[in-house]
Amino acid sequence: MQIMKVDPRALKENPDRMRQSKSSPQADALMLATIKAVGIVQPPVVAPEMDGGNGYIIDAGHRRVRLAIAAGLEEIEIPVADAANDNGAMRSMVENSVREALNPVDQWRGIERLVALGWTEEAIAVALALPVRQIRKLRLLANVLPAMLEQMALGDMPSEQQLRVIAAAGQVDQKEVWKAHKPKQGDTAPWWQIANALTKKRMYAKDASFGDDLAQAYGIEWVEDLFAPADQDGRYTTNVEGFLGAQHEWMTNNLPKKGAIVDVNSWGQPELPKKASQVYGKPSKSDHTALYLDRDGKVQTVHYRMPETAKPKGTAGNGSVGGDDDAIATHKARPDVTQKGHDMIGDFRTDALHDALGRAPIEDDMLMALMVLAFAGQNARIDSGADGTFYGGKRFSRHAVGLFDEHGKLAFNQDALRVAVRSVLIDVLSCRRGMSNSGMVARIAGEAIGADEFLPNMGSEDFLLCLSRQALEASCAEASVQPRQKVRETRAALVEHFATEHFVHPSGRFAPPADELLDWIRAGAAADVIGTGSQDDEDGDTGGTTEEHEGPVEEEAGQDDLHDAEVDDGHDQDFDQRAAA
């Protein structure tokens, strides 16, 4: 090696240089300022031309030569190295790797350049102190679209898993996906979206039960997965249909005695025959075997047991079946109204109740009583500041805000109060089946304000379909309509009759049965008294209640008629009001 001074403009660039990614403008500006201030600290390395020319080719230091020209230097000192057989490929790669870590794209290009010059993967790994597996991983970049490589060369690299998916896809698929997800200038690429778009279902050879003969018959070609652990079979195929077909044929050829091939449900569980119970322990000889494919395409085996066939009762030895003269098959009578009919009744009641609350004449005292009943409904969820249990109250606050003036003072007239109370009752009371059902209180309220008058005509085909034969015939008797021999004819006659008349089925009226109403009243009164006594006992506070509350309440005696219950003078005012009610 010799040292000589040359004009940097006379040096020729090496077309096979290692680092092809451009440096950042900030790094170039910093090096240019350093060269202007102190010159080139470490001179570039050149070598004579190999093709018979008398010039010099840069082996290392292309950037330093370029910035020396930009700094206006006339001459620079350079060491001239002997020409290498590989045109300085390995020397350039080692020099660049030591100076600054190469990005994977430049590193891959250098590896491919060395391979083209005759270097083996093992020799490259030894020279660069890298594992052979890492060399093979980098060589996967040869399968990446050039446009993606340009993005990766800017430092925007996908993760290892994403790179694995991208490299496994074809160039045509990569081009289409890159066209759809290409980032704007200066932005990073959405590699996770690109990888997801290129992801294909892989079926692995380690999960296959079939052999090479079936693999060849179904056109399955195994591809080596270089990212798989070294001690595992990483071969896979994307021919999912062929893989599953070969697995099915293998199961058919190897089906055991008392065996069957079953499908799987949406949760990946085998669908066993009806009444079959899966055997989780050691199967017996009489048990059956089911083969199925799981979500990964593996052949799975389960055992199941079928119930024994029960012999008919009364079977004699000669095969005759003896009958019991006293045994009479009882047919379950159809209810008068089906579940759908009750749903329709609930909707009819609710709409009529709301119409009555909105338009029917109601006295102020009745409105207040209805308000108490409404908030006692089983569907009411009220925010309260008394016990810390809070539920949504925005539904009712929109009615209360109309009772305040612009200064936040509670100021309203009787008309505004009546409108607010009616609106709250409409939101609270409901006869619909489900979560919003207020229960008994809604029916009591509807009867109290005459909501039956607002019920619609139930003599329609849809509602009469919900009635049994007995209920239809009872309706015919009330309407003076002759029942027909067939149910549909009777129904059609009722529909025709009620086309001009208003019909309300007795089950749809608001008035609750007397026994259910009394049971509801008894349950509410007993629960209230018992709850008061328990609270008094726990708190030990006798200031709010008198001694008469400490005794037990006899529910059996005097409960048939609430008016027979004696009210002691020591009861507080609230209890007197409840007893009077």
C-alpha positions in Angstrom: 0.0 0.0 0.0 1.3 3.4 -0.9 0.3 7.0 -0.1 -0.2 9.5 -2.9 -1.8 12.9 -3.5 -4.5 13.1 -6.2 -7.2 15.4 -7.3 -10.5 14.0 -5.8 -12.3 14.8 -9.0 -10.1 12.3 -10.8 -11.2 9.4 -8.6 -13.8 7.0 -10.1 -16.8 5.7 -8.1 -17.1 2.0 -7.5 -20.3 0.8 -9.1 -20.3 -2.1 -6.6 -20.0 0.1 -3.6 -21.5 -1.3 -0.4 -23.5 1.6 1.1 -26.1 2.8 -1.4 -28.5 4.5 0.9 -28.1 8.2 0.9 -26.9 9.9 4.1 -29.0 12.6 5.8 -28.4 16.3 4.9 -27.6 17.1 8.5 -24.8 14.4 8.5 -23.4 15.8 5.2 -23.4 19.3 6.5 -21.5 18.3 9.6 -18.8 16.4 7.7 -18.5 19.3 5.2 -17.8 21.7 8.0 -15.3 19.4 9.5 -13.4 19.0 6.2 -13.3 22.8 5.8 -12.0 23.3 9.3 -9.4 20.5 9.7 -9.4 18.6 6.4 -10.0 14.9 5.9 -9.1 13.1 9.1 -9.2 9.5 7.7 -8.5 9.5 3.9 -10.5 7.3 1.6 -9.0 4.1 0.2 -8.6 3.5 -3.5 -7.4 0.7 -5.7 -6.1 0.6 -9.3 -8.6 -0.2 -12.1 -8.7 -3.9 -13.0 -9.7 -3.6 -16.7 -6.4 -2.1 -17.8 -7.1 1.5 -17.1 -4.7 3.8 -15.4 -7.2 5.4 -13.1 -8.2 4.7 -9.5 -11.5 3.4 -8.1 -12.7 4.3 -4.7 -12.9 1.2 -2.4 -14.1 3.1 0.7 -14.9 6.8 1.3 -17.2 7.8 -1.5 -18.9 10.3 0.8 -15.6 11.8 1.9 -14.5 12.3 -1.7 -17.8 13.8 -2.6 -17.7 16.3 0.3 -14.0 17.1 -0.3 -15.0 18.2 -3.8 -17.8 20.3 -2.3 -15.3 21.9 0.1 -13.1 23.0 -2.9 -10.0 20.9 -2.0 -7.6 20.6 -4.9 -5.7 17.6 -3.6 -6.2 14.9 -1.0 -3.9 12.2 0.3 -5.1 8.7 -0.3 -3.7 5.2 0.4 -3.6 3.0 -2.7 -4.5 -0.6 -1.8 -3.8 -3.7 -3.9 -6.6 -4.7 -6.2 -8.8 -7.5 -4.7 -10.2 -10.4 -6.7 -13.8 -9.5 -5.6 -13.3 -5.8 -6.6 -13.1 -5.0 -2.9 -16.6 -6.3 -2.1 -15.8 -7.9 1.3 -13.3 -5.1 2.2 -15.9 -2.5 1.5 -18.6 -4.3 3.4 -16.4 -4.8 6.5 -15.3 -1.2 6.4 -18.8 0.1 6.2 -20.1 -2.3 8.9 -17.5 -1.2 11.3 -17.8 2.5 10.6 -21.6 2.5 11.0 -24.2 -0.3 11.1 -25.7 -0.9 7.7 -29.4 -1.0 7.3 -30.7 -4.5 6.4 -31.3 -3.5 2.8 -27.7 -2.5 2.2 -26.5 -5.4 4.2 -28.6 -7.8 2.0 -27.3 -6.1 -1.2 -23.7 -6.7 0.0 -24.5 -10.3 0.8 -26.0 -10.9 -2.6 -23.0 -9.2 -4.2 -20.6 -11.6 -2.3 -22.7 -14.6 -3.2 -22.6 -13.6 -6.9 -18.7 -13.5 -6.6 -18.6 -17.1 -5.2 -18.8 -16.6 -1.5 -20.8 -19.2 0.4 -23.3 -18.3 3.2 -21.1 -20.0 5.8 -18.0 -18.0 4.6 -19.9 -14.7 4.7 -21.2 -15.5 8.2 -17.7 -16.2 9.5 -16.3 -13.0 7.9 -19.0 -10.8 9.2 -19.3 -12.6 12.6 -23.0 -13.3 12.0 -25.1 -16.4 12.4 -25.8 -18.3 9.2 -29.5 -18.1 10.0 -29.2 -14.3 10.0 -27.6 -14.4 6.5 -30.5 -16.6 5.3 -33.0 -14.2 6.8 -31.5 -11.2 5.0 -31.5 -13.1 1.7 -35.3 -13.2 2.0 -35.3 -9.6 1.0 -34.6 -10.8 -2.5 -38.3 -11.7 -2.6 -39.5 -8.2 -1.6 -40.8 -5.8 -4.1 -38.2 -3.2 -5.2 -40.5 -0.3 -4.3 -40.8 -1.7 -0.8 -37.0 -2.1 -0.6 -36.7 1.6 -1.4 -39.0 2.4 1.5 -37.0 0.1 3.8 -33.7 1.7 2.7 -35.0 5.0 4.2 -34.9 3.4 7.7 -38.6 2.4 7.7 -38.3 -1.3 8.3 -41.1 -3.7 9.2 -40.9 -6.0 12.1 -39.4 -9.5 11.6 -42.8 -11.1 11.5 -44.2 -8.6 9.0 -41.1 -9.0 6.9 -41.6 -12.8 7.0 -45.1 -12.4 5.7 -44.2 -10.0 3.0 -41.3 -12.1 1.7 -43.5 -15.2 1.5 -46.0 -13.5 -0.8 -45.6 -13.3 -4.6 -44.5 -10.2 -6.5 -47.9 -9.7 -8.1 -49.6 -9.7 -4.7 -47.0 -7.4 -3.2 -47.4 -5.0 -6.1 -51.2 -4.8 -5.6 -51.0 -4.4 -1.9 -48.2 -1.8 -2.1 -50.3 0.2 -4.6 -53.2 0.3 -2.1 -51.1 1.1 1.0 -48.2 3.1 -0.4 -47.4 5.9 2.0 -47.1 9.6 1.1 -43.7 11.2 0.8 -42.2 11.6 4.2 -44.6 9.2 6.0 -43.9 5.7 7.3 -45.5 2.7 5.6 -48.3 0.9 7.3 -46.5 -2.4 7.4 -49.0 -4.1 9.6 -51.8 -3.4 7.1 -49.5 -4.6 4.3 -48.7 -7.8 6.2 -52.3 -8.5 7.0 -53.3 -8.0 3.4 -50.6 -10.5 2.3 -51.2 -13.0 5.0 -52.3 -16.4 3.8 -53.4 -19.4 5.7 -50.5 -21.8 6.2 -50.9 -25.5 6.8 -47.8 -27.1 8.3 -46.3 -30.4 7.4 -45.9 -31.3 11.1 -49.7 -31.3 11.4 -50.3 -33.6 8.4 -51.3 -37.2 9.0 -51.0 -38.1 5.3 -47.8 -39.1 3.5 -46.0 -38.0 0.4 -48.2 -40.0 -1.9 -51.3 -38.1 -0.9 -49.4 -34.8 -0.9 -48.3 -35.5 -4.5 -51.8 -36.5 -5.5 -53.3 -33.3 -4.1 -50.6 -31.0 -5.6 -49.1 -30.0 -2.2 -45.7 -28.4 -2.4 -43.9 -27.8 0.8 -42.1 -24.5 1.4 -39.3 -24.2 4.0 -40.1 -21.7 6.8 -36.7 -20.1 7.6 -38.1 -18.4 10.6 -39.2 -21.6 12.3 -37.1 -23.0 15.2 -34.2 -25.1 14.0 -35.3 -28.2 15.8 -38.8 -28.2 14.2 -40.2 -29.1 10.9 -41.0 -25.7 9.4 -42.3 -26.8 6.1 -45.7 -25.4 5.1 -48.1 -25.0 2.2 -50.7 -22.4 1.3 -52.8 -24.9 -0.6 -55.4 -25.2 2.1 -58.0 -27.0 0.0 -55.5 -29.7 -1.0 -54.2 -30.1 2.5 -57.7 -30.5 4.0 -58.6 -32.9 1.1 -55.6 -35.1 1.8 -56.4 -35.1 5.5 -60.0 -36.2 4.8 -58.9 -39.0 2.6 -56.5 -40.2 5.2 -59.2 -40.2 7.8 -61.5 -42.2 5.4 -58.8 -44.7 4.8 -57.9 -45.1 8.5 -61.4 -44.9 10.0 -61.5 -47.3 13.0 -64.3 -49.7 13.8 -67.3 -47.9 15.1 -65.8 -44.7 13.9 -67.2 -41.7 12.0 -66.0 -38.4 10.6 -67.8 -35.5 12.1 -68.0 -31.8 11.4 -67.1 -29.0 13.9 -69.2 -26.1 15.0 -68.4 -22.4 15.0 -66.3 -22.8 18.2 -64.2 -25.6 16.7 -65.9 -28.3 18.8 -66.9 -31.6 17.2 -70.6 -32.1 16.5 -71.4 -35.5 18.0 -74.6 -37.4 17.1 -77.7 -36.5 19.0 -78.0 -37.9 22.6 -74.3 -38.8 22.4 -72.2 -38.1 25.5 -68.4 -37.6 25.1 -66.1 -40.0 27.0 -63.3 -38.1 28.7 -61.7 -41.1 30.4 -60.6 -44.4 29.0 -63.0 -45.6 26.3 -64.6 -49.0 26.4 -65.1 -51.5 23.5 -68.7 -50.4 23.0 -67.8 -46.7 22.7 -67.6 -45.0 19.3 -64.8 -42.9 17.8 -65.2 -39.6 16.0 -62.5 -38.1 13.8 -62.5 -34.4 12.9 -60.2 -31.6 11.7 -59.6 -28.7 14.1 -59.0 -25.1 13.0 -55.3 -25.8 12.3 -56.2 -28.8 10.0 -55.0 -31.4 12.6 -56.7 -34.7 12.8 -58.3 -35.0 16.3 -60.0 -38.0 17.9 -62.8 -38.0 20.5 -64.7 -40.9 21.9 -68.4 -40.8 22.7 -71.1 -43.1 24.1 -74.6 -43.6 22.8 -77.5 -44.3 25.3 -78.9 -47.7 25.5 -82.2 -48.3 23.7 -84.9 -48.4 26.3 -87.4 -51.2 26.0 -91.1 -50.2 25.9 -92.9 -50.6 29.1 -95.1 -53.7 29.4 -93.2 -55.7 26.7 -94.0 -59.4 27.1 -91.8 -62.3 26.3 -93.7 -62.9 23.0 -93.1 -59.3 21.9 -96.5 -58.1 22.6 -97.0 -54.8 24.4 -99.5 -54.9 27.2 -101.6 -51.8 27.7 -102.9 -50.3 30.9 -106.6 -49.6 30.7 -106.4 -47.0 33.4 -103.6 -45.0 31.7 -105.2 -42.3 29.7 -103.0 -39.9 27.6 -103.7 -36.4 28.8 -103.5 -33.6 26.3 -102.2 -30.3 27.6 -104.9 -27.7 26.9 -103.8 -24.7 25.0 -104.0 -21.5 27.0 -106.6 -19.0 26.1 -104.0 -16.4 25.0 -100.5 -17.2 23.7 -97.3 -15.5 24.7 -97.5 -13.3 21.6 -101.1 -12.4 22.5 -99.9 -11.3 26.0 -97.2 -9.2 24.4 -99.8 -7.5 22.2 -102.1 -7.0 25.2 -99.1 -5.3 27.0 -98.6 -3.0 24.1 -102.3 -2.2 23.8 -102.5 -1.4 27.5 -99.5 0.7 27.5 -100.6 2.8 24.5 -104.1 3.2 26.0 -102.7 4.1 29.4 -100.4 6.7 27.9 -103.3 8.2 25.9 -105.5 8.3 29.0 -102.7 10.0 31.0 -102.3 12.5 28.3 -105.9 13.4 27.5 -108.4 12.0 30.0 -109.7 14.3 32.8 -107.9 13.5 36.0 -108.3 15.2 39.4 -105.2 16.6 41.1 -105.6 14.3 44.0 -105.7 11.4 41.6 -102.6 12.6 39.9 -100.7 12.6 43.1 -101.9 9.1 44.0 -100.9 7.9 40.5 -97.5 9.4 41.0 -97.0 7.4 44.2 -98.1 4.3 42.4 -95.8 5.0 39.4 -92.7 5.2 41.4 -93.7 2.0 43.2 -93.6 0.2 39.8 -91.1 -2.7 39.4 -89.5 -0.9 36.3 -88.8 2.3 38.1 -85.1 3.2 38.6 -84.9 6.5 40.5 -81.8 8.5 41.6 -81.9 9.2 45.3 -79.6 11.1 47.6 -80.7 9.1 50.6 -78.8 5.8 50.3 -76.2 6.5 47.7 -77.8 4.2 45.1 -78.0 6.2 41.9 -79.6 5.4 38.5 -80.2 7.4 35.4 -82.4 10.4 36.1 -82.1 12.4 32.9 -85.4 11.0 31.7 -87.3 12.7 34.5 -85.1 15.9 34.7 -86.3 17.0 31.3 -89.8 17.3 32.8 -88.7 19.0 36.0 -86.8 21.8 34.3 -90.1 23.3 33.1 -91.0 24.0 36.7 -88.2 26.6 37.1 -87.9 30.1 36.0 -84.9 31.8 34.3 -83.3 32.6 37.7 -83.3 29.0 38.9 -86.3 29.5 41.2 -89.0 27.0 41.5 -92.0 28.8 40.0 -94.8 27.2 38.1 -98.6 27.4 37.7 -101.1 24.6 38.0 -101.2 23.9 34.3 -97.4 23.5 34.0 -97.5 21.2 37.0 -100.2 19.0 35.5 -98.3 18.7 32.3 -95.1 17.7 34.1 -96.9 15.2 36.3 -98.6 13.6 33.3 -95.3 13.4 31.4 -93.6 11.7 34.3 -96.4 9.2 34.7 -96.2 8.4 31.0 -92.4 7.7 31.3 -92.9 5.6 34.4 -96.0 3.5 33.9 -95.9 0.7 31.4 -97.6 -2.6 30.7 -95.2 -3.9 28.1 -93.7 -7.3 28.8 -90.1 -7.2 29.7 -87.9 -4.8 31.6 -90.2 -1.9 31.4 -93.3 -3.6 32.8 -94.6 -1.8 35.9 -96.6 -4.7 36.9 -99.7 -4.5 39.1 -99.5 -0.7 39.6 -99.9 0.1 35.9 -103.1 -1.9 35.7 -104.5 -0.3 38.8 -103.6 3.1 37.3 -105.3 2.3 34.0 -108.5 1.1 35.7 -108.5 4.2 37.9 -108.4 6.7 35.0 -110.6 4.7 32.6 -107.9 3.7 30.2 -110.1 0.8 28.9 -111.8 3.4 26.8 -108.6 4.1 24.9 -107.8 0.4 24.1 -107.8 -0.3 20.4 -110.0 -2.7 18.6 -108.6 -6.2 19.3 -110.9 -7.9 16.7 -108.0 -8.1 14.1 -106.7 -11.2 12.5 -103.3 -10.8 14.1 -104.7 -10.8 17.7 -107.4 -13.4 17.1 -104.7 -15.8 15.9 -103.3 -15.7 19.5 -106.6 -17.0 21.0 -107.5 -20.6 21.6 -110.6 -22.3 20.3 -112.3 -21.9 23.8 -111.4 -18.2 23.9 -112.7 -17.6 20.4 -116.0 -19.4 21.2 -116.4 -17.3 24.3 -115.9 -14.2 22.3 -118.5 -15.5 19.8 -121.0 -15.9 22.7 -120.4 -12.3 23.8 -120.8 -10.9 20.2 -123.7 -13.2 19.3 -121.7 -14.8 16.5 -122.4 -18.4 15.7 -119.2 -20.5 16.1 -118.0 -22.4 13.0 -116.9 -26.0 12.7 -113.3 -24.9 11.9 -111.3 -22.5 14.0 -110.1 -20.4 11.0 -113.7 -20.0 9.9 -114.7 -18.9 13.4 -111.9 -16.4 13.5 -112.8 -15.1 10.1 -116.4 -14.6 11.2 -115.2 -12.6 14.3 -112.9 -10.5 12.2 -115.8 -9.6 9.9 -118.1 -8.9 12.8 -115.6 -6.7 14.7 -114.8 -4.7 11.6 -117.5 -2.3 12.5 -117.6 -2.8 16.3 -115.0 -2.2 19.0 -113.8 -5.4 20.7 -111.7 -5.7 23.8 -110.8 -9.2 25.0 -111.5 -9.6 28.8 -107.8 -10.6 29.3 -106.8 -7.2 27.9 -108.7 -5.0 30.3 -106.8 -3.1 33.0 -108.8 -4.3 36.0 -106.6 -6.9 37.8 -108.1 -10.0 39.3 -109.3 -9.4 42.9 -107.2 -12.2 44.4 -104.0 -11.0 42.7 -104.7 -7.4 43.8 -105.3 -8.5 47.5 -102.1 -10.6 47.4 -100.1 -7.7 46.1 -101.5 -5.4 48.8 -100.8 -7.9 51.6 -97.3 -8.4 50.3 -96.5 -4.7 50.2 -98.0 -4.0 53.6 -96.2 -6.9 55.3 -92.9 -6.1 53.7 -93.2 -2.5 54.8 -93.9 -3.3 58.4 -91.3 -6.0 58.7 -88.7 -3.8 57.1 -89.5 -1.0 59.6 -89.2 -3.3 62.6 -85.9 -4.8 61.5 -84.4 -1.4 61.0 -85.5 -0.3 64.4 -84.0 -3.4 66.0 -80.7 -2.9 64.3 -80.4 0.8 64.9 -81.8 0.7 68.5 -83.4 4.1 67.9 -86.8 4.4 69.5 -87.2 8.1 69.0 -88.9 7.8 65.6 -91.3 4.9 66.5 -93.4 3.9 69.5 -93.3 0.7 71.5 -96.2 -0.8 69.5 -93.9 -1.3 66.5 -91.7 -3.7 68.5 -94.2 -6.6 68.6 -94.4 -9.1 65.8 -97.0 -8.7 63.1 -99.5 -11.6 62.8 -100.2 -12.0 59.0 -102.6 -14.9 59.3 -105.0 -13.3 61.7 -107.1 -10.4 60.3 -105.5 -10.4 56.8 -108.5 -11.5 54.8 -110.0 -8.0 55.2 -107.7 -5.1 55.6 -110.5 -3.0 57.1 -110.6 -5.4 60.1 -107.0 -4.6 61.1 -106.9 -2.5 64.3 -104.6 0.5 64.2 -103.2 1.5 67.6 -103.0 5.1 68.6 -99.3 4.8 69.1 -98.6 4.2 65.4 -96.9 7.0 63.6 -98.6 9.1 60.9 -97.0 7.3 58.0 -98.2 3.9 59.2 -101.7 5.2 59.7 -101.8 6.4 56.1 -100.6 3.1 54.8 -103.1 1.2 56.9 -105.9 3.5 55.7 -104.8 2.9 52.1 
